[in-house]
Amino acid sequence: MAYDLVVIGSGPGGYEGAIRASQNGLKVAIVERELLGGICLNWGCIPTKALLKSAEVFDKINHLGDYGLTGEKPGFDFEKVVSRSRAVAKQLNGGVGYLMKKNKIDVIEGFATLEPGKDAPKVVVKLNKGGEQIVEAKNVMLAVGARAREIPAIGAVSDGDRIWTYRNALTPKSMPKSLVVIGSGAIGIEFASFYRSLGAEVTVVEALDRILPVEDKEVSAEAQKAFEKRGFKFRIGAKVTKVEKSGSGVKVSVEVGGKSEVLEAEGCIVAVGIVANTENLGLEKLGVEMDRGHIKNDSHGKTNVKGLYAIGDCAGPPWLAHKASHEAVHAADYMAGKKLSNLNPPIPGCTYATPEVASVGITEQGAKEKGLDVKIGRFPFKANGKAIAAGEPGGFVKVIFDKKTGALLGAHLIGANVTEMVQGFCLAITMEATEEDLQGTVFPHPTMSEAILEASLDADGRMINL
Amino acid sequence: MTDILMPALSPTMEEGILAKWHVKVGDTVAAGDVIAEIETDKATMEVEAVDEGTIEAILIEAGTEGVKVNTPIAKLSGGDAAPAPKAAPAAEAPKAAEAPKAEAPKAAAAPAPVAAPAASGSRVAASPLARRLAEINKLDLKLLKGTGPHGRIIKRDIEAALASGTGKAGSAPAAASTAAAEPRKVQSLEQLGIAPGSYDLVPLNNMRKVIARRLTESFRDIPHFPLTVDIELDNLLAARTKINTALEAQGIKVSVNDIVIKAVALALKQVPEANASFTPEGIALHHNADIAMAVAIDGGLITPIVRKAETKSLAQIAKETKDLAARARDMKLKPEEFQGGTFSVSNLGMFGIKQFASIINEPQGCILSVGAGEQRPVVKNGALAVATVMTVTLTCDHRVVDGSVGAKYITVLKGLLEDPIKMLA
C-alpha cells in the first residue's frame, strides 16, 4: 500500500504531525520501535510530572503547620510513587493508540531505515514481531527524537545501577540517600527537586557559571537561592573529570576554580544534554545534510532530500515536546498545501521543580547581546495577595519590552504555578501585544497572574501594589 | 440588571443613529417587543427586546448620532443576562406592499444612488505592535495589505512596507480609488458672505454624509463620459398597453420603467463588457445583470436591486419594483436588497426632465439616465412626422467601458426598446 506520508517516531512531534496529516486528507502510517507517545509521555515530560506531583504533595504535608493544620508525620512508599508514575504513562500511551485508530493511521511496530526512493526515500521497517516491511510513501517525516547524552571519556555512562540517565532515574529500584546530579538544565533540576523532596542529599554540578543557564540570569539566581533553602548543594562552574563506582556508591571528581574535589554519593544522574537519534537510519547513504549532530531542515521541516522532512529533537534545539509538535503540524500542513500559520512563535520553556520556572522569548542578557533598547518590569510574588494566602510568596515575574515600540520581547517567571501562567505571555507575543495591551488587560483578583499586570506596569514605573 | 446594547444591523456596521425610543423608563417589555429604532446610512431597523423586564434607564437619547455598536443604550431589570437585542430587519411591511400606490417607482434625483461601498469600514485589522510601528514610521495602515490571520496586518507587513517604501501616510496607493477620501472641505457660509441666522441648518444625517462622500469621490476620481441617444417609444407603448390588458386580471401593471429595466438587462447580456466593474486586480465581468434602480426617499435616495433581471418576466419585474420602491420609502430594505448591483437606472421622466447624465454608482461601470417620453417632431423617410421620443444618457466609467463599447451597448438597448418584440428573441 502506498501512503502519502510515513512518520518515523511517535513522540509528541510524530504522532501529532500524523494526526494533522490525516486531518488534511493524507493517508498516513507511523513507525514506532518501542512505545507510542515516544519519550515525552513514556519516559519524559509526563512520568516526571507524576513523580514531581508526589514530591510536591509530600512537601506540603510536611508543612501542615504552616497552614494551621496538624497531622502525623507523613511517609511514602517509594515503589508506589514510581508505579503511579508508570501507570500515568501507560494510560497516555494507550491514549495515543486510540488517537491513531481514530484518525485511521496505520501503526507499524519496528525499526525503520531509509533507502533511496522515487518521490521520497523508501522506508524499510524491521518489524518487532519479526520480518521486514517495505513502506512506500510520497513523504517521509523523521521524528526520531533524541536520547540522553553520555560522556564515556569520563565514565559518565549509564550502568542502570548507580549511574543513571533520566530513564533510570524514572524507575529506580530504591530511594537513594544521596545523589550527584551532573547538569542543571530542566531535566537535572527536576530530578534533583524530586529526590530532594523525598529526602535525598542532592548535589548539582553545573559547568557554566549559573544554574538553569538558558534562563534569564535573575531567574537563575533566584532559583539557586530557593533550591539552597531546600537543602540543595551546588557546584557551579565545575568541570566533571571522572565518574566512577566505588564500593556502595559513586565518586564524581570535579574541578571548581582550580581546586579538585571528589563528591561521593549513592547514585549519580547524568543530565548533560541530548544526542539526536540519527544513527542506523541510512541518512548517510541518502546524503542527508546534518548540522552539529542534528538533521538540517528548513522552516517547513524539509531536508535537502526530496520528500524527506525532519522535525523535533532530531532536527535541533530547543529540545522540547511542544516545539516538535508545532514543527510537525506545520510540516503536515505544508505538504498538504494548507494555509500555514504565518507566525514563527517563540518556544516557551518550563522547569517543573519547586519552585517552578517558566519563560518565553528573549532574556535580558540576550537583549543586551543583540543591542536592543529595552525596558524591563518586575514584580515579586511576595507582594501578591493570592501568593501570600497560598503560602507561596517566593519568586517573581520579569517582563521585557522593546523601549521604542513597546513590543513584548520576553517574559521570565519563577514561583509556584508559573508554568501554567506563562501561556498568557506566549499568546501576547503571538498576537504582537505591546506593553499597553498588557497594562490595559484586566487580570482577575486575587490570582498570582496579577503579577503579570504589575510587572508590565513596572516597565513604565507605574506599578501599583509595591 | 442588564445592559441593552446597540446592535449591528450588518457585519460592517460600526455606528448608527438611535432614531427613536418606543419605550420609556418604567415600561415593562416582553421578548420580541419593539423597543427602539436605529438608523444607518442605508436603513432604519427596529430593535426588539430579547428578554422580558422593566426599562430601568435609557442611556442614549433618541436622535443621538454616531452610537457605536455594542454601546449600552438602556438598562433592563428582571431578565437574566440579556445579550444584544436582535436587530431584525423590521417586518416585511406587507401593508406597504399591498397599498395601491403609483405605478412606476418614483425616480431619484440626478446624482447616482447610494450603494454600499466595497470596503467601507475605516477600521483596519492590525496587531497592536503593527499599529505602533505604523505610527512611529508614519505609515497609513489603510494602504497596507495584511498577511496575518484573517488578513490582519502584522509586524512583518510593516517591515515589508518599510523595505519597499510603500504605505507612507499621505501617499496615494498605486491603484487609486481604493482609498476613501474625505469630502472636500467647504468654507463656512459666513466666510462666503451669508449672514448667520439668515438660514436654517438641517443637520447631516448618515445618508446625506454618505451621498456627499461617495458622489464626490466618484465624480472626482472616475473618468466618466456621457453618451446620449433618442429612442422612439410608440411600439413600446403599444406593447405595454397589450401587456397590461393581459395582466389586468392579476392586478399587475407594468410601467415603462419596468420595460426599461428588462431591456437594460437583456442588452447587458448581449454586450457583457458593459456589465463590468473596475478593480485594482482587474476588470470584473459580472455574470448576472443585477439592475439597481434609484428611488427617491425622504432625505435622500436609495438603489434597490432587481437581481438577475435578464431572467425575469415583466410581470415579475413589475411586482418587484413596486414592492422594493414601497419598502425603500419606508426605509425597510435589508442591506442585501440595496447593496451589490451591477448597473444602475435613474429615471426622472415623470418630472418632465428631458435629458440628464447621472454620476457613476461605484463600483458599477455604467448608469443609465432616463428622460421623459414626449411627442416630438421626427423625420421619417424624408418627411416630418410625430413620434413619442425619450432621451437616454449612458454615463460610462472609462476605465471599464470605452466609447465604442458604450456606443455598442446603447445601440443594442435602443434596438430593444424601439422594437420590444426583439426582447422575446
Interface residues (C-beta under 8 A of the other chain):
Chain A: S341 N342 L343 K404 T405 G406 A407 M431 E432 A433 T434 E436 D437
Chain B: S127 P128 L129 A130 R132 L133 I136 T147 G148 P149 I154 K155 R156
